[in-house]
Amino acid sequence: MNIRFGETQTQEQTFTFEELLAGLKVNHRLILWNDEVNTFEHVIYCLIKYLDYSDSQAEKIAWKVHNDGKCNILEGSFTELEVYRKILQQEGLTVSID
């Protein structure tokens, strides 16, 4: 007895190495938003500790967030930024990925 199951045809799609890399390099932005909860000191501390900003860079970002309501603090792949978003949210900061 021969049993034959339905055959599924798949179409193979190929990509060049450069095309694969281009897909991985889609840049997103991690945005820090102003809130009424966090102090300047805490925001600056988090930027230095987790994003390796200098004291003066972190202070400039904190003032930009305070004055403009938000600031792009990091660019990269969605996967990379998602890690930082979770860390900064655990610290109480308001961040999103654009």
VENNOR-V939147 format. One record per residue. N is the residue number from 1. RES is the residue in one letter. PHI is phi as a letter, one per 20 degrees, with the letter a starting at -180 (none if undefined). Layout:
n=N res=RES phi=PHI
n=N res=RES phi=PHI
This chain:
n=1 res=M phi=none
n=2 res=N phi=d
n=3 res=I phi=d
n=4 res=R phi=d
n=5 res=F phi=e
n=6 res=G phi=g
n=7 res=E phi=e
n=8 res=T phi=d
n=9 res=Q phi=e
n=10 res=T phi=d
n=11 res=Q phi=d
n=12 res=E phi=e
n=13 res=Q phi=c
n=14 res=T phi=d
n=15 res=F phi=c
n=16 res=T phi=f
n=17 res=F phi=g
n=18 res=E phi=f
n=19 res=E phi=f
n=20 res=L phi=f
n=21 res=L phi=f
n=22 res=A phi=f
n=23 res=G phi=f
n=24 res=L phi=e
n=25 res=K phi=e
n=26 res=V phi=f
n=27 res=N phi=e
n=28 res=H phi=d
n=29 res=R phi=c
n=30 res=L phi=e
n=31 res=I phi=d
n=32 res=L phi=e
n=33 res=W phi=d
n=34 res=N phi=f
n=35 res=D phi=b
n=36 res=E phi=e
n=37 res=V phi=d
n=38 res=N phi=e
n=39 res=T phi=e
n=40 res=F phi=g
n=41 res=E phi=f
n=42 res=H phi=f
n=43 res=V phi=f
n=44 res=I phi=f
n=45 res=Y phi=g
n=46 res=C phi=f
n=47 res=L phi=f
n=48 res=I phi=f
n=49 res=K phi=f
n=50 res=Y phi=e
n=51 res=L phi=d
n=52 res=D phi=m
n=53 res=Y phi=f
n=54 res=S phi=f
n=55 res=D phi=g
n=56 res=S phi=f
n=57 res=Q phi=f
n=58 res=A phi=f
n=59 res=E phi=f
n=60 res=K phi=f
n=61 res=I phi=f
n=62 res=A phi=g
n=63 res=W phi=f
n=64 res=K phi=f
n=65 res=V phi=f
n=66 res=H phi=f
n=67 res=N phi=e
n=68 res=D phi=d
n=69 res=G phi=n
n=70 res=K phi=a
n=71 res=C phi=b
n=72 res=N phi=f
n=73 res=I phi=d
n=74 res=L phi=a
n=75 res=E phi=c
n=76 res=G phi=r
n=77 res=S phi=f
n=78 res=F phi=g
n=79 res=T phi=f
n=80 res=E phi=f
n=81 res=L phi=f
n=82 res=E phi=f
n=83 res=V phi=f
n=84 res=Y phi=f
n=85 res=R phi=g
n=86 res=K phi=f
n=87 res=I phi=f
n=88 res=L phi=f
n=89 res=Q phi=f
n=90 res=Q phi=f
n=91 res=E phi=e
n=92 res=G phi=n
n=93 res=L phi=e
n=94 res=T phi=e
n=95 res=V phi=c
n=96 res=S phi=b
n=97 res=I phi=d
n=98 res=D phi=d
